[in-house]
Amino acid sequence: MEKTDAITALAALAQDNRLDVFRLLVEAGPEGMPAGAVAAALDLAPNTLTFHFDRLRTAGLVTVRRDGRSMIYAARFETMNSLLGYLTENCCAGAPCAPTVACKPARKRDKIST
């Protein structure tokens, strides 16, 4: 990750609602969440949420896809991991320390009816 990309990502996360949105999407996993569910979970007005989603998308922290009439937003784990790696790459003056673990969310399994 380049320094300018890290600054853009950190700036996008440096606002309480956007940080809450991103953390909720990380919790939701790679499937993401519909915008309406995010708005309801965080008690945010849809127009306000759209602004926050745009900032997070510009920073490369979330993706969006259409599913019928819904817009589904998901965290970009590769960007999050790159940011964490950038922030910790010089940890402990370059000496080996705690292993860096990248977040690899598991996909939710379909329920099997018995």
Backbone bond lengths (Angstrom), bond angles and torsions (degrees), N, CA, C in turn:
res aa  C-N    CA-C-N  psi(-1)  N-CA   C-N-CA  omega(-1)  CA-C   N-CA-C  phi
1 M - - - 1.444 - - 1.524 108.11 -
2 E 1.300 115.27 138.33 1.461 121.18 177.18 1.526 110.39 -83.66
3 K 1.306 115.94 155.82 1.463 121.83 -179.33 1.525 111.39 -56.37
4 T 1.334 117.91 -43.61 1.470 120.44 -178.58 1.528 111.57 -63.90
5 D 1.351 116.75 -36.24 1.466 120.18 177.25 1.526 110.76 -67.08
6 A 1.322 116.53 -39.71 1.467 120.40 177.92 1.527 110.37 -63.71
7 I 1.316 117.00 -42.39 1.470 120.50 179.18 1.523 110.47 -63.11
8 T 1.326 117.13 -42.75 1.466 120.95 178.84 1.521 110.95 -61.93
9 A 1.343 116.86 -44.67 1.466 120.58 179.87 1.521 111.31 -65.24
10 L 1.314 116.69 -44.80 1.468 119.91 179.72 1.525 111.19 -64.52
11 A 1.330 117.07 -38.26 1.468 120.19 178.07 1.526 110.64 -64.12
12 A 1.330 116.74 -39.27 1.464 119.96 178.84 1.525 111.47 -65.22
13 L 1.315 116.90 -35.23 1.464 121.14 -178.81 1.521 113.25 -84.30
14 A 1.327 116.73 -8.64 1.469 121.14 -175.26 1.531 111.76 -85.83
15 Q 1.303 116.38 41.73 1.466 122.76 176.49 1.517 105.73 -145.96
16 D 1.315 117.00 133.84 1.472 119.51 -169.43 1.522 113.96 -59.63
17 N 1.325 120.04 -43.17 1.466 120.59 -179.66 1.526 111.62 -66.66
18 R 1.330 117.47 -41.71 1.461 119.93 179.82 1.523 110.83 -66.30
19 L 1.310 117.39 -38.94 1.460 120.19 176.72 1.531 110.19 -62.73
20 D 1.331 117.01 -42.40 1.467 120.84 177.33 1.531 111.08 -62.22
21 V 1.330 117.11 -42.92 1.464 121.53 179.08 1.523 109.76 -61.35
22 F 1.318 116.71 -49.08 1.461 119.89 -177.92 1.525 111.31 -62.13
23 R 1.314 117.65 -44.56 1.470 120.69 179.79 1.527 111.38 -62.98
24 L 1.337 117.15 -37.70 1.462 120.98 177.34 1.529 110.23 -64.92
25 L 1.328 117.20 -41.60 1.460 120.42 179.28 1.524 111.53 -68.34
26 V 1.313 117.81 -34.60 1.464 120.73 174.95 1.523 108.96 -62.94
27 E 1.308 116.46 -44.00 1.464 121.00 178.65 1.528 111.34 -62.54
28 A 1.329 116.71 -36.10 1.467 120.92 -178.55 1.520 112.23 -68.76
29 G 1.318 117.63 -22.61 1.458 120.89 179.02 1.515 112.62 85.73
30 P 1.321 116.60 -172.44 1.465 121.25 -173.87 1.527 114.64 -65.11
31 E 1.331 117.67 -21.14 1.464 119.77 178.68 1.526 111.50 -70.08
32 G 1.330 116.89 -25.29 1.457 121.01 179.47 1.516 112.83 75.44
33 M 1.324 114.57 -165.75 1.469 121.70 -178.19 1.520 109.67 -144.35
34 P 1.325 116.76 148.41 1.461 119.21 172.90 1.531 109.89 -65.46
35 A 1.314 116.02 146.69 1.463 120.77 -179.58 1.528 111.55 -55.10
36 G 1.323 117.14 -39.81 1.459 120.69 179.92 1.522 112.67 -62.48
37 A 1.326 116.90 -37.37 1.468 120.74 178.71 1.525 110.39 -68.97
38 V 1.332 116.81 -37.36 1.468 120.35 176.61 1.524 109.16 -64.45
39 A 1.327 116.91 -46.05 1.467 121.37 179.88 1.523 110.86 -58.77
40 A 1.330 116.55 -44.08 1.463 120.51 -179.65 1.524 111.38 -67.21
41 A 1.323 116.96 -43.41 1.463 120.80 -177.37 1.522 111.88 -63.99
42 L 1.337 116.34 -34.58 1.470 119.96 -176.20 1.523 113.23 -105.65
43 D 1.330 116.45 2.67 1.468 122.26 179.55 1.535 110.91 54.03
44 L 1.348 115.07 52.17 1.458 121.41 178.36 1.525 109.76 -115.18
45 A 1.315 116.46 142.96 1.462 121.53 176.50 1.529 108.98 -68.15
46 P 1.331 117.74 141.52 1.465 120.48 -178.14 1.533 114.50 -54.58
47 N 1.320 118.40 -41.45 1.469 119.23 -179.29 1.526 111.39 -67.66
48 T 1.321 117.50 -35.16 1.460 121.48 175.68 1.522 110.31 -67.15
49 L 1.313 116.17 -41.91 1.455 121.30 -179.68 1.525 111.21 -63.77
50 T 1.324 117.18 -39.64 1.463 121.08 178.09 1.521 110.76 -57.98
51 F 1.322 117.02 -42.63 1.463 121.30 177.92 1.530 110.43 -60.86
52 H 1.323 116.96 -44.77 1.464 120.87 -179.40 1.532 111.55 -66.62
53 F 1.337 116.92 -41.67 1.459 120.06 176.54 1.527 110.65 -59.44
54 D 1.318 117.09 -41.57 1.470 120.43 180.00 1.522 111.38 -61.23
55 R 1.311 117.13 -42.93 1.479 120.04 178.08 1.531 111.31 -63.60
56 L 1.321 116.96 -41.67 1.461 120.69 179.51 1.533 111.43 -68.34
57 R 1.323 116.90 -37.25 1.473 120.40 177.06 1.517 111.13 -66.87
58 T 1.330 117.11 -43.13 1.458 121.19 178.93 1.523 110.75 -59.76
59 A 1.309 116.81 -34.99 1.463 121.76 179.24 1.532 111.96 -80.18
60 G 1.319 117.56 -4.53 1.459 120.92 179.45 1.512 113.92 78.55
61 L 1.319 117.42 17.16 1.462 121.27 -176.41 1.522 113.83 -91.48
62 V 1.331 118.17 -19.84 1.463 121.35 178.44 1.521 110.01 -137.11
63 T 1.324 114.87 157.94 1.457 122.43 172.68 1.520 107.78 -119.64
64 V 1.306 115.32 164.36 1.462 120.14 177.05 1.525 108.41 -137.71
65 R 1.334 115.01 143.71 1.460 120.83 174.47 1.525 107.90 -141.97
66 R 1.306 115.49 153.36 1.460 120.66 178.78 1.527 108.62 -92.07
67 D 1.317 115.36 136.73 1.458 122.33 173.73 1.519 106.48 -132.29
68 G 1.325 115.95 94.57 1.462 119.79 -173.87 1.515 109.14 66.76
69 R 1.317 116.89 -121.22 1.466 121.38 178.51 1.523 112.17 -93.35
70 S 1.324 117.36 -5.19 1.468 121.19 -176.76 1.524 111.70 -95.06
71 M 1.315 114.77 147.18 1.453 121.84 171.04 1.522 106.29 -102.60
72 I 1.331 116.25 122.79 1.457 121.89 -177.06 1.530 107.85 -105.26
73 Y 1.309 115.69 121.67 1.462 122.04 179.74 1.515 109.01 -105.06
74 A 1.341 115.20 141.52 1.461 120.58 179.60 1.525 109.27 -140.65
75 A 1.316 115.39 147.18 1.461 121.05 176.22 1.529 109.00 -69.43
76 R 1.320 116.26 144.71 1.472 121.41 173.40 1.523 106.79 -95.63
77 F 1.311 115.84 97.33 1.455 121.76 -175.85 1.521 112.24 -64.12
78 E 1.330 116.87 -32.02 1.466 118.80 179.25 1.529 111.06 -65.30
79 T 1.332 117.16 -36.87 1.468 119.94 177.08 1.522 110.46 -69.81
80 M 1.326 116.59 -42.42 1.462 120.16 178.28 1.525 110.08 -59.86
81 N 1.331 117.07 -45.32 1.457 120.70 -179.85 1.522 111.40 -65.64
82 S 1.325 117.54 -37.36 1.467 120.75 176.86 1.520 111.01 -63.94
83 L 1.329 116.60 -40.61 1.463 120.74 178.64 1.528 110.27 -64.65
84 L 1.314 116.74 -45.22 1.464 119.95 178.26 1.520 110.91 -62.20
85 G 1.321 117.06 -40.21 1.453 121.35 177.57 1.521 111.78 -64.03
86 Y 1.327 116.17 -41.98 1.465 120.24 178.25 1.526 110.88 -61.94
87 L 1.320 116.29 -42.30 1.467 120.71 -178.05 1.526 112.52 -69.44
88 T 1.309 117.38 -25.10 1.466 119.79 -174.87 1.525 113.88 -113.48
89 E 1.331 119.20 4.91 1.460 120.05 -173.95 1.524 113.76 -63.79
90 N 1.301 118.94 -24.64 1.461 121.11 179.04 1.524 111.88 -107.72
91 C 1.309 115.83 22.01 1.459 122.04 -179.02 1.529 109.87 -58.25
92 C 1.305 116.31 142.35 1.464 123.33 174.28 1.524 112.49 57.26
93 A 1.319 116.39 35.75 1.474 122.94 178.05 1.528 112.10 54.96
94 G 1.330 116.60 32.27 1.452 120.87 177.83 1.512 114.47 85.40
95 A 1.327 117.69 -7.39 1.470 121.00 178.41 1.528 109.04 -75.81
96 P 1.313 117.50 147.86 1.468 119.45 177.99 1.532 110.58 -58.46
97 C 1.285 115.19 134.42 1.471 120.49 176.68 1.519 107.39 -138.40
98 A 1.302 117.07 -157.51 1.462 120.85 -178.44 1.530 109.66 -50.46
99 P 1.311 117.48 137.11 1.465 119.63 -178.03 1.525 111.54 -63.23
100 T 1.311 114.72 141.55 1.456 120.48 175.73 1.518 107.57 -79.77
101 V 1.297 116.31 126.31 1.456 121.11 -179.16 1.522 108.12 -115.56
102 A 1.309 116.07 121.52 1.456 120.69 176.83 1.522 108.91 -82.73
103 C 1.305 115.36 142.75 1.457 121.07 177.65 1.523 108.53 -75.26
104 K 1.315 116.09 122.31 1.462 122.04 177.62 1.522 107.29 -127.13
105 P 1.331 116.93 85.00 1.461 119.03 -176.28 1.521 111.89 -64.73
106 A 1.292 115.42 138.96 1.461 121.03 177.20 1.514 108.92 -79.68
107 R 1.280 116.18 143.37 1.467 120.13 175.22 1.521 108.14 -72.53
108 K 1.322 115.21 144.20 1.455 119.22 177.95 1.518 109.22 -69.03
109 R 1.307 115.45 138.13 1.458 120.46 179.94 1.517 109.41 -84.90
110 D 1.331 114.58 144.16 1.461 119.51 174.95 1.518 108.15 -69.61
111 K 1.311 115.09 143.08 1.457 118.85 177.20 1.521 109.27 -73.03
112 I 1.308 115.48 133.90 1.465 121.42 178.05 1.507 107.89 -100.36
113 S 1.313 115.68 121.60 1.469 118.15 179.79 1.525 109.70 -83.26
114 T 1.324 113.75 140.31 1.463 119.15 -179.15 1.492 110.64 -116.02
